[in-house]
């Protein structure tokens, strides 16, 4: 972020959640949302990286809290959404970015590898979206859901499960 965060930004007062926020694209989502004024829940299993990012947002005048809820379960997703409501009073933006990768060719892919990737990408996206939208409807304020995906669904060698998961999203 190049300038201090200001309360007169487009997304001021619109709390956001970003899953998989500790690095890469998720980190970018957090930075841009915060720069636009959104209070942000920085969700990542890498809590140290999430804390560093949240501290950076706060140092620039924004609002951020850290969540290490695991979106690989419905309970984790529901707790994540509740943490946003507890911290900021509502949830208005849900960014589903979290993912994991098990680089394996089709013939070397195990059921556990497949389940792990599909659970986080597909079920985690569904569970987070469902919990966030339920809260948005209850709040009566509306909101937005953003799903991060890529052209990965076209397939890449060694990324059987990842390609399938991105295609599902």
C-alpha positions in Angstrom: 0.0 0.0 0.0 1.4 3.3 -1.0 -0.6 5.7 1.1 -2.1 5.8 4.6 -5.6 4.3 4.9 -8.3 6.9 5.1 -11.8 6.6 6.5 -13.3 8.3 3.5 -12.5 5.3 1.2 -15.1 3.5 -0.8 -15.3 0.4 1.5 -15.2 2.2 4.8 -17.6 0.5 7.2 -17.8 -2.6 5.0 -16.0 -5.4 6.9 -14.2 -8.0 4.8 -12.9 -11.5 5.3 -10.0 -12.8 3.2 -9.2 -16.5 3.5 -5.7 -17.7 2.6 -4.6 -14.1 3.3 -1.0 -14.6 4.6 0.7 -14.3 1.2 0.4 -14.1 -2.5 -2.9 -13.1 -3.9 -4.6 -13.2 -0.5 -2.1 -10.7 0.8 -2.9 -8.5 -2.1 -6.7 -8.7 -1.5 -6.1 -7.6 2.1 -3.9 -4.7 1.1 -6.4 -3.4 -1.5 -9.4 -3.9 0.7 -7.7 -2.1 3.6 -6.5 0.7 1.3 -10.2 1.2 0.2 -11.2 1.5 3.9 -12.6 -2.0 4.7 -11.9 -3.4 8.1 -10.4 -6.8 7.3 -10.2 -10.2 8.9 -6.9 -11.7 7.8 -7.5 -15.5 7.8 -4.6 -17.9 7.4 -3.2 -21.0 9.0 0.2 -19.3 9.0 -0.7 -17.1 12.0 2.7 -15.4 12.2 2.4 -14.2 8.6 -1.2 -13.1 9.2 -0.2 -11.1 12.2 2.6 -9.4 10.3 0.1 -8.4 7.6 -2.5 -7.2 10.1 0.1 -5.1 11.8 1.1 -3.6 8.5 -2.6 -2.6 7.8 -3.0 -1.2 11.3 0.3 0.8 11.1 -1.1 2.5 8.0 -4.3 3.5 9.8 -6.5 0.6 8.8 -8.4 -2.0 10.8 -7.4 -5.7 10.8 -7.8 -8.7 13.0 -6.2 -12.1 12.6 -8.1 -15.4 12.3 -6.4 -18.8 12.1 -9.7 -20.6 11.8 -9.4 -23.7 9.5 -11.8 -23.5 6.6 -11.4 -27.2 6.1 -14.5 -27.6 8.3 -17.9 -26.1 8.4 -17.3 -25.2 12.1 -14.1 -23.3 11.2 -15.9 -21.4 8.5 -18.8 -20.4 10.7 -16.4 -19.3 13.5 -14.4 -17.3 10.9 -17.6 -15.4 9.9 -18.6 -14.9 13.5 -15.1 -13.5 14.3 -15.7 -10.8 11.7 -19.1 -9.9 13.2 -17.6 -9.9 16.7 -14.7 -7.6 15.7 -16.5 -5.3 13.3 -20.2 -5.6 13.8 -21.1 -7.2 10.5 -19.6 -9.0 7.4 -20.1 -7.3 4.0 -17.4 -8.9 1.9 -16.3 -12.5 1.7 -13.1 -13.3 -0.3 -12.6 -17.0 -0.8 -8.9 -17.3 -1.6 -7.6 -20.1 0.6 -6.2 -23.2 -1.1 -3.7 -25.9 -0.8 -1.8 -27.9 -3.4 -0.7 -31.5 -3.5 1.4 -31.8 -6.7 0.9 -35.3 -7.8 0.3 -36.9 -11.2 -3.0 -38.7 -11.7 -1.5 -42.1 -11.0 0.3 -41.0 -7.8 -2.6 -39.0 -6.3 -3.9 -40.6 -3.1 -7.4 -40.4 -1.8 -6.1 -38.3 1.2 -4.4 -35.8 -1.2 -7.5 -35.5 -3.2 -9.8 -35.1 -0.2 -7.5 -32.4 1.3 -7.5 -30.3 -1.8 -11.2 -30.6 -2.5 -12.2 -30.0 1.1 -10.3 -26.7 1.3 -11.0 -25.4 -2.1 -14.5 -26.6 -2.8 -16.1 -27.2 0.6 -14.3 -24.4 2.3 -15.5 -21.9 -0.4 -19.0 -23.3 -0.1 -19.1 -23.2 3.8 -17.5 -19.7 4.0 -19.9 -18.4 1.4 -22.9 -19.9 3.0 -22.0 -18.6 6.5 -21.2 -15.1 5.2 -24.3 -14.9 3.0 -26.5 -16.1 5.9 -25.1 -13.3 8.0 -25.5 -10.7 5.2 -29.2 -11.7 4.7 -29.8 -11.5 8.5 -28.1 -8.1 8.7 -30.1 -6.8 5.8 -27.2 -4.8 4.4 -26.2 -6.9 1.4 -22.7 -7.7 0.5 -20.3 -9.3 -2.0 -18.7 -12.7 -2.4 -15.5 -13.0 -4.4 -14.0 -16.3 -5.3 -10.4 -16.4 -6.3 -9.7 -18.9 -9.0 -7.6 -19.1 -12.1 -7.2 -20.8 -15.5 -5.9 -23.8 -13.4 -9.1 -25.6 -14.2 -7.8 -26.1 -17.7 -5.2 -28.5 -16.2 -1.6 -28.6 -15.4 0.7 -31.6 -15.3 0.9 -32.9 -11.7 -2.1 -30.8 -10.5 -5.0 -33.2 -11.0 -6.8 -32.3 -7.7 -6.0 -28.6 -7.9 -7.4 -28.3 -11.5 -10.5 -30.2 -10.5 -11.0 -28.0 -7.4 -10.6 -24.7 -9.4 -13.0 -26.0 -12.0 -15.5 -26.7 -9.3 -15.2 -23.2 -7.9 
